[in-house]
């Protein structure tokens, strides 16, 4: 749904699917060269995997913005604050608003 909402608001998106291996995510970033990668975690046991993916993205693609969200984060006492991310979103609306502000600001400063 997130990809659909972003597309409705004029963004180009690439939905990669669920439970994608880290290597596939990194390959997709190499291929598509996105400005933003949004990762969602539904179940708490996968938070460690998400953190590892965030670290790998940050290491290999330091200029890509990273956002995380999803139900698994709701009971983690703000775990995301310890991660090297650009945005934690608890709603699609919040992420869309942040992305529009962040990237419009960047475009107007060029």
C-alpha positions in Angstrom: 0.0 0.0 0.0 2.8 2.4 0.8 4.1 2.2 -2.8 0.6 2.8 -4.1 0.1 5.9 -1.9 3.5 7.3 -2.9 2.7 6.7 -6.6 -0.7 8.4 -6.2 1.2 11.5 -4.9 3.6 11.6 -7.9 6.5 9.5 -6.7 8.2 6.7 -8.8 8.3 3.6 -6.7 9.6 0.1 -6.8 7.9 -2.4 -4.6 10.3 -5.3 -3.9 8.0 -7.6 -1.9 8.1 -9.2 1.5 10.9 -11.2 3.2 13.5 -10.2 0.6 17.1 -11.3 1.2 19.6 -8.5 2.0 21.5 -9.2 -1.2 18.4 -8.7 -3.3 17.7 -5.3 -1.6 21.3 -4.1 -2.2 21.1 -5.3 -5.8 17.8 -3.4 -6.3 19.4 -0.2 -4.8 22.3 -0.6 -7.2 19.9 -1.1 -10.2 17.3 1.6 -9.4 19.4 4.1 -7.5 16.6 5.4 -5.3 16.7 8.5 -3.1 14.7 6.7 -0.3 14.4 3.1 0.9 11.5 2.4 3.2 11.6 -0.8 5.2 8.6 -2.2 7.2 8.7 -4.9 9.9 5.6 -6.6 11.0 6.9 -9.1 13.5 9.5 -8.4 16.2 11.8 -11.4 15.5 12.7 -9.7 12.2 13.9 -6.4 13.8 17.5 -7.7 13.9 17.4 -8.5 10.2 16.0 -5.0 9.5 18.8 -3.5 11.5 21.4 -5.5 9.6 19.9 -4.4 6.3 19.9 -0.7 7.4 23.6 -1.1 8.3 24.4 -2.7 5.0 22.5 0.0 3.0 24.2 2.8 5.0 27.7 1.3 4.4 27.3 0.7 0.7 25.0 3.6 -0.2 25.6 6.4 2.4 23.5 9.0 0.5 20.3 7.0 0.3 17.7 8.1 2.8 16.4 5.2 4.9 13.0 5.1 6.6 11.6 2.3 8.8 8.3 1.5 10.3 5.7 -1.2 10.9 3.9 -2.9 13.7 7.0 -4.5 15.1 8.4 -1.1 16.2 5.4 -0.2 18.3 6.6 -1.9 21.5 10.3 -1.4 21.2 10.7 1.7 23.3 12.0 3.7 20.4 14.6 1.2 19.3 14.9 3.0 15.9 16.6 5.9 17.7 19.7 3.7 18.0 19.8 2.9 14.3 21.4 5.0 11.6 18.2 5.9 9.8 16.7 9.1 8.5 13.1 8.6 9.5 10.9 6.4 11.6 7.3 6.6 10.5 4.3 5.3 12.4 2.0 6.1 9.5 2.0 6.3 5.7 0.9 9.9 6.0 3.8 10.8 8.2 6.3 9.2 5.9 4.8 10.8 2.8 4.8 14.3 4.5 8.5 13.9 5.6 9.6 12.6 2.2 7.8 15.5 0.4 9.4 18.0 2.7 12.9 16.4 2.6 13.1 16.0 -1.1 11.3 19.2 -2.2 13.7 21.1 0.1 16.6 19.3 -1.5 15.4 20.0 -5.1 14.8 23.7 -4.4 18.3 24.2 -3.1 19.9 22.9 -6.3 
